[in-house]
Amino acid sequence: MIKSPIVLMAGIRRYLPLTMDNDDAQLLLQRVLGQVLFVPPNVAGWPGGRNWIDSSTLMVRLQIPQVISAKDSIDIRPKSDDDINMGVSEDKRVKLGKRASFSTNGASATIDWSMVNKIFEKTERPQLAQAVTDTLLQTPGHVDNNILSPYLNNESRESFIKSTVVRIMSTPEYQMC
């Protein structure tokens, strides 16, 4: 089952103790992904399932962990949805990240990585990547460590955990529940 945008964002926020520098940015992400909490498109609610994934939202979903954790930027344009926009067209580019200010709907977050590191403090280094994967995915499926390893930061234990968490959250497997 594909995670809805709200479930995806709640999972990221639940696992990463983060504080959004601008809470309105979270609403922007919901809008870009197609599910604004408490604003369903009609009385039936959101269609769900494969409707959450299309060519534009998949790329945004995969980039959200990196953008938030690195305070990076991404150019996105919210989908035009007359039910949500109430007939008002918004055709302005939106930026997330440190290169954008609030006036352009910028988003960044401060993450307390020490709390995440504490979860794995008793895990030996060789089992660390698998422990992070098992904790985040909580499913029988897994991400092959051979695919992940070239993209992980081995400078320190903390850097390794941080890069592993961000990379796992940026996989298609994390998009499923």
PyMOL commands that set and color helices and strands:
alter all, ss='L'
color gray80, all
select helices_A, chain A and resi 5-15+24-33+49-52+55-70+82-85+102-104+113-119+125-137+145-151+157-169+172-175
alter helices_A, ss='H'
color red, helices_A
select strands_A, chain A and resi 18-20+74-76+94-96+109-111
alter strands_A, ss='S'
color yellow, strands_A
deselect
rebuild
show_as cartoon
